[in-house]
Amino acid sequence: MTATTRRDALLLVGVVGLAAVLRAAGIGYGLPFPLLNPDEQSIVPRAWEMANGGGLDPGWYDYPSLLMLALVPTQAFSSEASYGAARGLVLLVGLAGVVATWWLGRAAYGRWSALVGAAAIAVATTHVAYSRMAVTDTLLMLGVCVTLALLVTGRIEWAGLALGVTASAKYPGALLAVPLVVASWRRWQRLLRAGGLAIAGFALTSPFVIIHAGTAWHDVRRVQRLGEAGWLGFEDDSVTPFAFLVRLWEAVGPVLAIGCLVLVVALRRRSRADVVLVSFVAVYWLSLMPLEAHFDRYVLPLVPVLAVLAGSVRAAAPFALVLLLVPLVWSVGDARRLTGEDTRVHASRWIDANVPQHEVIAADPSTLPLAARNALRLRLPGPGRPEDPRRALGVLQRAGVRWVLVTGAVADRVASHPELYPRTAAFYRDLSRRAELAFAATDDEPGLTGPWVRVYRLVS
């Protein structure tokens, strides 16, 4: 091993070590409940069922199957869905994403690009956050980096296989077909082989999506329509291009400016790496434009590409590394907030001690699973969705509901736009006026963090 190789290895180990520390802090937040991200409740229990006699068909195709299959070993020895074990695996996926970004940068532009790219992913707020959650987004980003690195190095067929597996992590991975075609232009036999391997990779890792193609297509279109209509909390966002630029800024801070400037430079350089990376940025960015739900996780596949580009100009790379102190500080602050107890966990103990097991609780989304209780789950409001007719005190009382569990994660967003959600806003006002407040927790209390939570008792 040469001195240069040894120095590169030490740098990569240091970057991965920093990434591991940032992600390990707060990984246990909210346990044993899936309170970091509601999608955990859609993924981990299905992986547990697959590991414990339920078969390999998850029966749910909002997402393809790769992550659920990968989580099966983490659930095989648990008597119930283990969110902690699932998060541990996803943390490793996140660290693999740091290494894959290093590889992409090194293959595309050299050492400085590798260092800037890997360091950016190590500290990027969005990647740090989603590396703690048992959801699909860091696995998608890992696949994007691997596929692009294979394309940049001319491994077309292997890139096709990686494309199929990446699409099996999350459907937008199929957009890698565009840089695949660009990289293999006029080499049609190789492109055909790569296409066949892409189909095989997807089929092997998400076979039931193909077997139940009609149901899967219905699920995918439903999710797409919800994203195009918007989501609770994004009503005041700027138009879609600016909203997603804000999400990118929130991930890497001022390094975004360097990445975007070098993106323009790459349009003129037109090296193999430039053409591959720019084509992916273009098609992925265009895929975001119909969306009105501007989730931060949607921009994750763009972050490593822009970071690698930011390091591709030797004169700009040291400045990019210095500017990464900004997202580092942000990520440390985020991790610090996850060291307290979630307000909803605090509420769970109060409910266990004070609410009789047989009495019915109506609960907002983003509160508690209440799996062992007689719970009535209220639907999440959102743009273009009909409001839940059960959100009325009289309706709940006639249904036998004695308690109502609500959270600011929903109520505050509704209160910001009562004109869009009149029935739901009236429901929260009626609760505060006519129901008995039995319990309240906020992050103002020492040791607590998370959205405010209240439990109301309905009185006759």
Sequence and secondary structure as in RCSB ss.txt:
>XXXX:A:sequence
MTATTRRDALLLVGVVGLAAVLRAAGIGYGLPFPLLNPDEQSIVPRAWEMANGGGLDPGWYDYPSLLMLALVPTQ
AFSSEASYGAARGLVLLVGLAGVVATWWLGRAAYGRWSALVGAAAIAVATTHVAYSRMAVTDTLLMLGVCVTLAL
LVTGRIEWAGLALGVTASAKYPGALLAVPLVVASWRRWQRLLRAGGLAIAGFALTSPFVIIHAGTAWHDVRRVQR
LGEAGWLGFEDDSVTPFAFLVRLWEAVGPVLAIGCLVLVVALRRRSRADVVLVSFVAVYWLSLMPLEAHFDRYVL
PLVPVLAVLAGSVRAAAPFALVLLLVPLVWSVGDARRLTGEDTRVHASRWIDANVPQHEVIAADPSTLPLAARNA
LRLRLPGPGRPEDPRRALGVLQRAGVRWVLVTGAVADRVASHPELYPRTAAFYRDLSRRAELAFAATDDEPGLTG
PWVRVYRLVS
>XXXX:A:secstr
  HHHHHHHHHHHHHHHHHHHHHHTTTTTTTTS  S TTHHHHHHHHHHHHTTS S  S  SS SHHHHHHHHHH
TT SS  HHHHHHHHHHHHHHHHHHHHHHHHHHT HHHHHHHHHHHHH HHHHHHTTSSSSHHHHHHHHHHHHHH
HHTT HHHHHHHHHHHHHH GGGGGGHHHHHHHTTT HHHHHHHHHHHHHHHHHHSHHHHHTHHHHHHHHHHHHH
HHHH  TT TT   HHHHHHHHHHHHHTTHHHHHHHHHHHHHHH  HHHHHHHHHHHHHHHHHTT S   GGGGT
THHHHHHHHHTSSTTTHHHHHHHTHHHHHHHHHHHHHTTSEEHHHHHHHHHHHHS TTSEEEE TTS   TTS E
EE     TTS   TT SHHHHHHTTEEEEEEEHHHHHHHHH TTTSHHHHHHHHHHHHHSEEEEEE TTSTTEES
S EEEEE   
